[in-house]
Amino acid sequence: MIVAPSILSADFGRLSESISMVEEAGADWIHCDIMDGVFVPNISFGFPVLDAVGRTATKPIDVHLMIVDPGRYVERVRDSGAYLMNVHYEACTHLHRVVEHIKSTGMKAGVTLNPATPVELLRDIMAELDLVLLMSVNPGFGGQKFIGNTLNKITRLRKLIEESGSQALIEVDGGINEETGRACALASADVAVAGNAIFKSSNPQAVIASLHQR
């Protein structure tokens, strides 16, 4: 499993140190959740913070935009140093156009699905995607309980990826800890996003090591 700690749970007063800490503890990616208070009922942070992450992180930066009309910000996300840009299926009227725009800048393109959105809706664009992020909580706040049906969605998504010939990775975000991360890995997920389980732990290195195991 690729482990992508979410800085939403980091100490923003010591953000640089928090990022360096999880990287030294074995993190593979750095996950950034940007919320606008419109698409989701919360506001997190914007581009000044994302730029600071880009100056600090040495690992690939995975940017998850929980905002309306994310296609407006493709170049801005690229300029921050992002490796991958995730947009919500539910927020994009012209999803194929946004995905192609992301890829044209050199970033990897990911599409995120909310808990109630079926994976089958991605059938006609799956071959174009580098990653699909399944929300295992309703987006907007950290610390929520993992939605068990996500495991069924991972299995169905894996089948859809194989049928399409896609190389897309499956990422899971929300309520991920050592137990739920293991369940997601067994269901064939590739990437685990974890916030509190890592940043609030007394031993982040052990948590990351546990999540790495399949």
Rosetta silent file (secondary structure, phi, psi, omega in degrees, C-alpha in Angstrom):
SEQUENCE: MIVAPSILSADFGRLSESISMVEEAGADWIHCDIMDGVFVPNISFGFPVLDAVGRTATKPIDVHLMIVDPGRYVERVRDSGAYLMNVHYEACTHLHRVVEHIKSTGMKAGVTLNPATPVELLRDIMAELDLVLLMSVNPGFGGQKFIGNTLNKITRLRKLIEESGSQALIEVDGGINEETGRACALASADVAVAGNAIFKSSNPQAVIASLHQR
SCORE:     score description
SCORE:     0.000 S_00000001
   1 L     0.000  135.928  168.413    0.000    0.000    0.000 S_00000001
   2 E   -79.528  132.723 -179.265    1.058    3.549   -0.763 S_00000001
   3 E  -110.429  124.602 -176.034    0.536    5.632    2.382 S_00000001
   4 E  -124.208   90.545  178.367   -0.503    9.276    1.974 S_00000001
   5 E   -61.320  136.344  179.386   -0.834   11.150    5.279 S_00000001
   6 E   -90.858  120.169 -177.479   -3.419   13.943    5.118 S_00000001
   7 H   -70.429   -5.385  175.515   -2.024   17.231    6.382 S_00000001
   8 H   -57.747  -26.641  179.884   -5.554   18.229    7.397 S_00000001
   9 H   -97.310    3.475 -178.332   -4.681   16.515   10.701 S_00000001
  10 L   -78.526  167.798  173.744   -1.230   18.099   10.991 S_00000001
  11 L   -83.530  105.924 -175.487   -0.198   20.876   13.364 S_00000001
  12 H   -71.405  -14.148  173.579   -0.501   23.923   11.101 S_00000001
  13 H   -76.432  -16.217  178.696    1.607   25.933   13.514 S_00000001
  14 H  -136.906   49.920 -171.525    4.451   23.551   12.717 S_00000001
  15 H   -62.415  -45.389 -179.189    3.473   22.418    9.237 S_00000001
  16 H   -59.287  -44.018  179.977    6.969   22.087    7.825 S_00000001
  17 H   -66.667  -36.472 -179.971    8.070   19.963   10.793 S_00000001
  18 H   -65.477  -41.495  179.079    4.914   17.837   10.547 S_00000001
  19 H   -66.256  -45.245  179.278    5.533   17.086    6.873 S_00000001
  20 H   -61.815  -36.605 -179.174    9.188   16.254    7.472 S_00000001
  21 H   -62.617  -47.907 -177.188    8.167   14.007   10.369 S_00000001
  22 H   -72.598  -30.279  175.458    5.786   11.837    8.326 S_00000001
  23 H   -65.419  -44.204  178.834    8.213   11.678    5.415 S_00000001
  24 H   -67.035  -25.511  179.653   10.966   10.450    7.717 S_00000001
  25 L   -81.058   -5.011  174.818    8.445    7.989    9.205 S_00000001
  26 L   113.826    7.870  178.867    7.970    6.386    5.793 S_00000001
  27 L   -60.351  144.102  179.733    5.132    8.259    4.089 S_00000001
  28 L   -94.352  -41.252  178.257    5.007    7.775    0.311 S_00000001
  29 L  -128.637  165.208  170.602    2.840   10.750   -0.671 S_00000001
  30 E  -115.720  122.326 -174.595    1.564   13.898    1.043 S_00000001
  31 E  -100.088  129.456 -177.852   -2.217   14.318    0.759 S_00000001
  32 E  -120.803  116.330  179.650   -3.722   17.832    0.718 S_00000001
  33 E   -97.855  111.683  178.354   -7.477   18.330    1.198 S_00000001
  34 E  -104.874  120.130 -177.012   -8.676   21.697   -0.090 S_00000001
  35 E  -120.360  142.464 -174.269  -12.277   22.548    0.905 S_00000001
  36 E  -107.500   -2.009 -177.954  -14.284   25.599   -0.129 S_00000001
  37 L    74.959    5.328  179.006  -17.238   25.592    2.290 S_00000001
  38 L  -118.532  -59.136  176.854  -19.603   25.245   -0.682 S_00000001
  39 L   -65.933  -35.410  174.467  -19.078   21.786   -2.179 S_00000001
  40 L  -128.221  155.131 -174.810  -18.463   20.510    1.359 S_00000001
  41 L   -82.693   48.930  179.189  -19.586   22.105    4.653 S_00000001
  42 L  -161.745  156.691  174.589  -16.118   23.119    5.766 S_00000001
  43 E  -120.668  128.818 -178.579  -13.200   25.355    4.760 S_00000001
  44 L  -104.788  -81.855 -178.924   -9.687   23.983    5.117 S_00000001
  45 L  -156.248  169.153 -176.975   -6.893   25.944    3.421 S_00000001
  46 L  -122.814 -153.653 -171.582   -5.981   27.415    0.072 S_00000001
  47 H   -68.694  -32.025  176.055   -3.077   27.941   -2.267 S_00000001
  48 H   -58.426  -39.840  177.467   -0.681   29.778    0.089 S_00000001
  49 H   -70.014  -42.214  179.124   -0.633   26.674    2.295 S_00000001
  50 H   -61.111  -39.664  176.561   -0.416   24.362   -0.723 S_00000001
  51 H   -62.339  -38.601  178.718    2.550   26.379   -1.995 S_00000001
  52 H   -65.394  -38.785  176.140    4.212   25.995    1.413 S_00000001
  53 H   -61.694  -42.887 -179.913    3.694   22.226    1.227 S_00000001
  54 H   -61.768  -31.302  178.915    5.284   22.262   -2.225 S_00000001
  55 H   -79.099  -22.156 -174.723    8.359   24.023   -0.849 S_00000001
  56 H   -98.498  -45.130 -172.068    8.683   21.590    2.047 S_00000001
  57 L   -68.709  141.426  172.624    7.650   18.141    0.822 S_00000001
  58 L  -106.380  -13.396  178.062   10.120   15.867   -0.894 S_00000001
  59 L   -94.445  159.972 -179.859    7.514   13.160   -1.583 S_00000001
  60 L   -56.985  141.236 -178.180    4.815   13.427   -4.303 S_00000001
  61 E  -102.794  123.381 -177.720    1.948   15.755   -3.422 S_00000001
  62 E  -104.987  107.799 -174.929   -1.577   14.408   -3.888 S_00000001
  63 E  -100.878  121.422 -178.751   -4.043   17.323   -4.077 S_00000001
  64 E  -110.384  108.299 -177.869   -7.722   16.557   -3.415 S_00000001
  65 E   -92.809  108.054  173.881   -9.997   19.447   -4.392 S_00000001
  66 E   -99.225   68.082 -173.968  -13.336   19.347   -2.567 S_00000001
  67 L  -141.363  162.192  174.719  -14.553   22.459   -4.328 S_00000001
  68 L   -77.029  147.169  175.565  -17.004   23.565   -6.997 S_00000001
  69 L    47.989   57.679 -176.742  -15.692   23.894  -10.555 S_00000001
  70 H   -65.772  -18.902 -179.803  -12.176   22.572   -9.837 S_00000001
  71 H   -60.785  -18.255  178.926  -11.202   22.835  -13.499 S_00000001
  72 H   -68.150  -18.341 -168.757  -10.571   26.548  -12.971 S_00000001
  73 H  -116.749   19.168 -175.928   -7.485   25.797  -10.899 S_00000001
  74 H   -59.209  -52.132 -178.651   -5.568   23.167  -12.846 S_00000001
  75 H   -64.137  -35.350 -179.058   -2.574   25.357  -13.672 S_00000001
  76 H   -66.379  -39.345  176.588   -2.534   26.809  -10.162 S_00000001
  77 H   -66.114  -44.293  177.429   -2.371   23.336   -8.637 S_00000001
  78 H   -57.102  -43.001 -177.088    0.372   22.355  -11.085 S_00000001
  79 H   -66.263  -20.947  179.081    2.362   25.465  -10.169 S_00000001
  80 L   -76.753  -13.243 -179.858    2.287   24.469   -6.505 S_00000001
  81 L   102.768   14.725 -177.065    4.300   21.364   -7.361 S_00000001
  82 L   -65.945  143.159  173.964    1.503   18.784   -7.240 S_00000001
  83 L   -87.789  -38.489 -175.096    2.116   15.296   -8.583 S_00000001
  84 E  -139.992  138.462  177.691   -1.554   14.355   -8.795 S_00000001
  85 E  -118.095  121.775  179.204   -4.783   16.379   -8.882 S_00000001
  86 E  -101.496  127.245  174.981   -7.998   14.789   -7.638 S_00000001
  87 E  -122.621  151.382  179.994  -11.362   16.268   -8.644 S_00000001
  88 E   -81.621  133.581  172.000  -14.820   15.127   -7.612 S_00000001
  89 H   -52.149  -41.441 -174.101  -17.058   13.459  -10.174 S_00000001
  90 H   -71.488  -14.537 -176.119  -19.950   15.311   -8.530 S_00000001
  91 H  -103.263   -2.251 -174.084  -18.298   18.724   -9.048 S_00000001
  92 L  -117.359  111.482  176.178  -17.441   18.429  -12.754 S_00000001
  93 L   -67.134  -40.231 -179.593  -20.059   18.997  -15.441 S_00000001
  94 L  -117.297   76.675 -171.914  -17.505   18.164  -18.156 S_00000001
  95 H   -63.341  -43.372 -178.564  -15.349   15.580  -16.424 S_00000001
  96 H   -59.556  -41.479  179.209  -13.469   14.338  -19.483 S_00000001
  97 H   -61.438  -42.843 -179.607  -12.397   17.886  -20.338 S_00000001
  98 H   -66.232  -43.568  179.505  -11.077   18.463  -16.818 S_00000001
  99 H   -60.423  -45.421  178.892   -9.199   15.145  -16.779 S_00000001
 100 H   -64.194  -36.188  177.886   -7.552   15.907  -20.122 S_00000001
 101 H   -63.242  -46.516  178.763   -6.649   19.391  -18.890 S_00000001
 102 H   -57.984  -48.268 -176.795   -4.973   17.959  -15.785 S_00000001
 103 H   -67.059  -29.922 -179.678   -2.961   15.458  -17.808 S_00000001
 104 H   -67.042  -20.735  179.610   -1.911   18.112  -20.328 S_00000001
 105 L   -88.122   -5.728 -179.594   -0.035   19.944  -17.556 S_00000001
 106 L    99.441   -5.612  176.881    2.007   16.860  -16.691 S_00000001
 107 L   -83.082  159.224  168.461    0.134   15.941  -13.522 S_00000001
 108 E   -77.352  148.439 -177.000   -1.561   12.615  -12.888 S_00000001
 109 E  -110.868  126.054  176.325   -5.367   12.798  -13.007 S_00000001
 110 E  -121.224  150.134  174.981   -7.584   11.397  -10.278 S_00000001
 111 E  -122.854  133.799 -178.069  -11.361   11.372   -9.879 S_00000001
 112 E  -105.434  140.932  177.099  -13.010   11.187   -6.467 S_00000001
 113 E  -118.739  132.134  173.321  -16.365    9.584   -5.694 S_00000001
 114 L   -69.215  164.274 -175.694  -18.521   10.397   -2.672 S_00000001
 115 L   -55.489  -34.111 -176.491  -19.870    7.454   -0.628 S_00000001
 116 L   -91.427    1.277 -178.364  -23.249    7.390   -2.427 S_00000001
 117 L   -92.733  121.529 -177.488  -21.808    7.701   -5.945 S_00000001
 118 L   -68.268  143.524  178.673  -21.571    4.336   -7.780 S_00000001
 119 H   -66.595  -25.603 -177.231  -18.213    3.376   -9.262 S_00000001
 120 H   -62.681  -18.848  178.944  -19.976    2.267  -12.454 S_00000001
 121 H   -67.989  -13.337  179.742  -20.459    5.914  -13.437 S_00000001
 122 H   -94.418    2.722 -173.951  -16.756    6.013  -14.333 S_00000001
 123 L   -51.840  -45.065 -172.693  -16.955    3.193  -16.874 S_00000001
 124 L   -81.796   -3.912  177.440  -16.661    5.437  -19.949 S_00000001
 125 L  -123.901   -0.904 -173.605  -13.709    7.433  -18.640 S_00000001
 126 H   -55.899  -39.532 -177.468  -11.841    4.796  -16.649 S_00000001
 127 H   -63.976  -18.802 -178.060   -9.197    4.223  -19.313 S_00000001
 128 H   -90.788   -9.846 -170.133   -8.177    7.897  -19.054 S_00000001
 129 L   -94.312  147.038  174.317   -7.663    7.932  -15.291 S_00000001
 130 L   -95.212  -20.832 -176.287   -4.495    7.478  -13.261 S_00000001
 131 E  -161.899  146.910  170.027   -6.324    7.089   -9.955 S_00000001
 132 E  -123.445  126.392  178.479   -9.792    6.837   -8.440 S_00000001
 133 E  -102.036  120.795  175.405  -10.295    8.053   -4.890 S_00000001
 134 E   -97.755  120.391  174.831  -13.157    6.484   -2.959 S_00000001
 135 E   -76.362  123.662  179.227  -14.393    8.563   -0.050 S_00000001
 136 L  -102.421   11.191  166.089  -15.021    6.241    2.876 S_00000001
 137 L  -142.592  167.254  172.492  -16.666    9.046    4.866 S_00000001
 138 L   -74.800  125.996 -169.330  -18.833   11.931    3.770 S_00000001
 139 L   -66.716  149.089  174.948  -16.300   14.615    2.804 S_00000001
 140 L   137.466  -29.383 -177.233  -15.772   17.766    4.806 S_00000001
 141 L  -143.026  145.571  174.609  -14.390   16.774    8.198 S_00000001
 142 L   -82.319  169.095  174.440  -11.658   14.566    9.602 S_00000001
 143 L    79.314   13.349 -179.244  -12.124   12.004   12.336 S_00000001
 144 L   -85.805  163.454  179.720  -15.253   10.328   10.943 S_00000001
 145 L   -79.775  137.897  179.269  -16.095    6.618   11.104 S_00000001
 146 L   -60.551  132.382  177.419  -15.219    4.439    8.105 S_00000001
 147 L   -86.356  116.388 -172.193  -18.238    3.494    5.945 S_00000001
 148 L   -60.509  -30.535 -178.929  -18.169   -0.286    5.596 S_00000001
 149 L   -64.331  -13.332  177.526  -19.734   -0.399    2.121 S_00000001
 150 H   -57.259  -34.557 -178.937  -16.499    1.115    0.803 S_00000001
 151 H   -63.548  -39.442  175.063  -14.998   -2.377    0.747 S_00000001
 152 H   -64.212  -39.327  179.528  -17.698   -3.515   -1.685 S_00000001
 153 H   -66.463  -37.643  177.592  -17.005   -0.446   -3.822 S_00000001
 154 H   -60.130  -45.549 -179.377  -13.277   -1.243   -3.915 S_00000001
 155 H   -61.928  -44.969  179.407  -14.029   -4.737   -5.213 S_00000001
 156 H   -66.608  -38.010  179.266  -16.405   -3.443   -7.885 S_00000001
 157 H   -67.161  -40.418  178.090  -13.969   -0.720   -8.888 S_00000001
 158 H   -58.747  -43.039  178.566  -11.119   -3.216   -9.251 S_00000001
 159 H   -62.254  -42.625  179.788  -13.270   -5.270  -11.615 S_00000001
 160 H   -64.339  -41.020  177.938  -14.133   -2.164  -13.633 S_00000001
 161 H   -61.667  -45.454 -179.060  -10.454   -1.167  -13.882 S_00000001
 162 H   -65.255  -39.343 -179.983   -9.481   -4.629  -15.109 S_00000001
 163 H   -66.330  -32.097 -176.928  -12.301   -4.707  -17.660 S_00000001
 164 H   -86.399  -12.132 -175.353  -11.289   -1.320  -19.081 S_00000001
 165 L    76.272   12.309 -179.691   -7.585   -2.114  -19.287 S_00000001
 166 L   -71.721  155.752  174.036   -6.886    0.931  -17.120 S_00000001
 167 L  -105.963   15.669 -174.742   -3.795    1.226  -14.935 S_00000001
 168 L   -61.922  139.922  173.058   -5.623    3.430  -12.407 S_00000001
 169 E   -85.177  154.660  175.147   -4.775    3.095   -8.735 S_00000001
 170 E  -106.900  119.830  179.608   -7.494    2.826   -6.092 S_00000001
 171 E  -112.060  144.547  179.215   -7.161    5.301   -3.234 S_00000001
 172 E  -127.851  136.035 -174.515   -9.320    5.334   -0.096 S_00000001
 173 E  -139.514  122.590  173.971   -9.806    8.337    2.187 S_00000001
 174 L   126.700  115.896  178.805  -11.763    8.637    5.434 S_00000001
 175 L    68.071   24.721 -177.708  -11.671    6.813    8.737 S_00000001
 176 L   -85.288  124.375  172.136   -8.473    4.996    7.787 S_00000001
 177 L  -136.618 -168.495 -176.688   -6.530    3.428   10.622 S_00000001
 178 H   -62.538  -37.314 -178.607   -4.505    0.231   10.930 S_00000001
 179 H   -73.399  -50.671 -178.283   -7.633   -1.960   11.012 S_00000001
 180 H   -71.927  -30.858  176.198   -9.626   -0.317    8.213 S_00000001
 181 H   -63.720  -40.292  177.406   -6.482    0.197    6.155 S_00000001
 182 H   -63.257  -42.156  179.236   -5.788   -3.532    6.317 S_00000001
 183 H   -63.208  -39.981  178.221   -9.354   -4.273    5.197 S_00000001
 184 H   -65.689  -39.656  178.400   -8.983   -1.897    2.251 S_00000001
 185 H   -62.927  -43.042  179.446   -5.694   -3.527    1.262 S_00000001
 186 H   -65.199  -28.236  177.957   -7.281   -6.973    1.330 S_00000001
 187 L   -81.048   -5.299  174.808  -10.078   -5.635   -0.883 S_00000001
 188 L    97.232   21.308  172.121   -7.339   -4.557   -3.386 S_00000001
 189 L   -69.770  154.330 -177.102   -6.931   -0.837   -2.672 S_00000001
 190 L  -108.664  -28.366 -173.347   -3.546    0.664   -3.606 S_00000001
 191 E  -132.834  131.129  177.379   -3.355    3.930   -1.648 S_00000001
 192 E  -113.743  124.795  173.618   -4.436    4.725    1.922 S_00000001
 193 E   -98.415  123.251 -179.838   -5.032    8.303    3.049 S_00000001
 194 E  -133.938  136.154  179.593   -4.802    8.631    6.826 S_00000001
 195 L  -110.012  -83.414 -177.265   -4.948   11.725    8.987 S_00000001
 196 H   -58.496  -37.323 -176.962   -5.568   11.356   12.706 S_00000001
 197 H   -59.071  -28.965  179.905   -4.294    7.761   12.752 S_00000001
 198 H   -97.341  -54.416 -172.241   -0.844    9.041   11.778 S_00000001
 199 H   -71.603  -26.217  179.939   -0.547   12.616   13.029 S_00000001
 200 L   -95.299    0.547 -177.907   -2.186   11.949   16.419 S_00000001
 201 L   -81.229  149.122  174.063   -0.252    8.736   17.026 S_00000001
 202 L   -77.454  -13.435  179.655    2.576    8.467   19.531 S_00000001
 203 L  -140.181   73.953 -178.966    4.357    6.273   16.973 S_00000001
 204 H   -56.439  -35.360 -178.995    3.579    7.470   13.414 S_00000001
 205 H   -62.078  -39.284  179.101    6.318    5.251   11.966 S_00000001
 206 H   -67.891  -39.156  179.202    4.614    2.114   13.310 S_00000001
 207 H   -64.641  -46.035  179.904    1.224    3.178   11.925 S_00000001
 208 H   -63.187  -41.830  178.673    2.695    3.863    8.486 S_00000001
 209 H   -61.376  -39.611  178.494    4.574    0.554    8.543 S_00000001
 210 H   -65.581  -42.038  179.560    1.332   -1.240    9.395 S_00000001
 211 H   -67.520  -28.894  178.828   -0.550    0.474    6.568 S_00000001
 212 H   -64.288  -27.091 -174.782    2.201   -0.461    4.127 S_00000001
 213 L   -76.814  140.245  173.840    1.497   -4.144    4.665 S_00000001
 214 L   -98.733    0.000    0.000   -0.986   -6.021    2.480 S_00000001
